[in-house]
Amino acid sequence: MIKILIVDDEKSICDLIDLNLSASGYHCQSVQNGLDAIDLIEKENFDLILLDIMLPGADGYDVMEYIRPLKVPVIFITAKHEVKDRVKGLKLGADDYLVKPFDVVELIARVEAVLRRYNKTEKLLAAGDVVVDVEARRVLKDGKPVVLTNKEFGLLVLFIRNKNVALFRETLYEKVWEDEYISDSRTLDLHVQRLRKKLGWEQNLVAVYKVGYRLEVPQ
């Protein structure tokens, strides 16, 4: 399982990120102090670090200097939004820079993008009795193969990676169809209906009023 370290001085933010990344299948640990982060990085291996800049003990830039030789990917997550701060973070070796407040879906998308860049993505995804082999593009339900179209497969992967998170229609459409969403389009709804039927997810893949859809699975 992919291990992610969250370093932020606000425990509420750590808990929010942990909740959503854990729901997407990642194993998370969190600390609220820069020196504690360094101590933990010395003891354990992580696949990705989400790093705030304004930290007690040692700020994010100091922690980044320690991380850089370890070749661990880093995403800065900070309220510092000026261009000079972004440039400094990226020059220190960060792979991405996300400004607070941020949308959870965008955070997960950036995490996935960085992990793909380092070839650290999960090859198998699961939700209940449905297992997805991402590389082979194979889907099994109760051990039996399910045939999906390319768009249905793309939607399925997006839903599983964002379990129990409400996804906007625009987000789903733009990520799977790679095109701008048209408000009166029924294309997305038809594909979701077919996905429900093929996987028996009539009760799991629910519509969220004025938002889009959410895959509901037990935690």
N, C-alpha and C positions, 0 to 999 in steps of 0.2 A: 504494500500500500504506500502511496505517495505521502511523505511526511513534510508538513509545512510548519515553520516557526513564525508566530505572530509576535511582533515587538511593538507595543504601543503603551504609553503611560496611562491611557484610559481603559480601565478594565471592561467597561460597558462596550467599547468598540472591539476589544479583543473577543469578548463573548459573542457579539453579533457576527463577526467574521468567522469565528470558530463554528457557530451554529450553522451558518450557510455553507461553509466549505465541508463540514462534516456530513451535511445532508447530500452533498455532491460526491461523497465517497472518499474524501481526503482525511488523513489523520493529522490533527492539529495539536500544537502546544503553544502556550503563550507566556510571556513575561512582560513586566511593565518598567523595566530598568535596563539601561544599556549595558552595565557591567554584568548583570544577571544573564543577559543575552550572550555575551562573550563567554561566560562560564559554561552555559548550556551548549553552545556551539563547539566548545572544546571537548565535551563529553559525548555528544551525540551527532549523528549525521542527518542532515536535512536535505530534501530535494529542492526546496524553495524557501526563501525568507521574505516575509512582508515586514517592512521596516519603517517605523516613524522616524522623523528627524529630531523633534524636540522631546528628548528623553532625559530623565535624571540619571546621574552616575556617569554616563558617557553618551553624547548625542549620536544621532544616526550616522553622521559623517564619520565620527571616530569608529563606530561599530563597522561601518562599511570598509574602512581601511583594514580592519582586522579580517573581514570576510574575504576581501578581494583575492588574496593568494590561494584561498580554498576552492575557488572556481564554483561557488554555489550561486545560483541565480538569485537576484534580489529585485523586488519591486518596492520602491519608496511609496509610502502612503502617508500623506502629510497635509496640514493646513497651509503650508508655505506654497503659495501659488505663483510667485513672481518667476519670470523667465530665468533670471540669474540663479535661482534656487534649483530649478529643473536642470539647467545646464551643469551646475556643480554636481548634482546627484548623478547625472548620466556620465559625466567625465570621470567620476570616481569608480565607475564600473557597474552602476545599476542597470538593469535590463529594461525597466519601465518606471513610470512615475505617475501616480494617481493622486489627485487632489481631493481632500475632504471638503464637503460631504460628497459621497459617491454612491452610485446605484449598485446594489449587490450583484445584479446581472452583469454589469460592466466589470466589476472586480473579478467574477468567476471567468469571464471571457478573457481577461488579461492574464489571469493565472494559467488558463489552458494554453494561451498563445505562447507564453514563456516556457512552459513545460514541453510543449511541442518542439520549440526551438532547440531544447536540450535533449530531445528524444526521451523524455521522462514521463510521457503520458501513460495512463492506465490502458492496457491492451484489452482488458475485459471489464465491462460494466454490467451491473445487475440491479434489478428492481423487482422484488418478489420472486416469482418463478420465471422471469424473463432475463436471459443472459445475452449480452451483445459482445461479439468479438469485433472490435473496431477495425483492426487491420484487415481481417478476412471479410469484413462486411457481412457477417453471419449472425442471424438472430435465432435463438432457441427459446421456446416456451414449454415448460415441463419436459425439457430434453428433446422436443420435436422442432424441426426447422420451420420457420415462418418466412414466407417470401414477401419482401417489401420492395416498393419502388425506391429510387434514389432519394426522392423528397421525403417519403415516409421514414426512411432510415435516418435521414438528417434530422427530422423532427424528433424521432425516438432518442437519438443520442443527446440532443439538446435537453429534452425533458428529463432523462435519467441523470444527466450531469447537473441538473438544477431541481432535484427532487424537493417537493413541498414548497417550491418557490413559484409565486405567480409571475408568469412571463407575459409581457405585453405582446399583443398581436403584431405590432410593428417590428419588435425584436425578432420574433419567430420568423416572420416573412423575410425580413432583410437578411437574416443569417442563413436561412435555408435556400431561399430563391436568389439571394444576392441582388436584390432589386428593391426599389423604393415601394413601400406599401401603399396600395390604393384602398381607401376606406371602404368602398362598397364591394370589394373583391370577395367572392365566396370560395376562392381556391384553397385558402388555409383551412376553412371550416370543413370542406369536403375531405381534405387529406387527414385531418384530425379524426373525423368520423370513421374513415376507413381504418385508421390506426387502432381506434377503440375496438372496432369489430374484429380485426385480425388478432389482437392480443387479449381480447376479453376484458378490456379496461373501461367498460361503460361506467363503472362506479369510481374508477381511479383517475381517469383523465377528465377533469372537471372544468367547466367554463367558469371564469371569474368575471362578474358583471363589470362592464366598462373597462376591463383590463385585457384579458385574453384567456389563457389556460394555465392549469397547474396540475402536475402529476402528484397525486397524494399516495404516499406509501408509508407504512409504519416505520417509526424511527428505531 
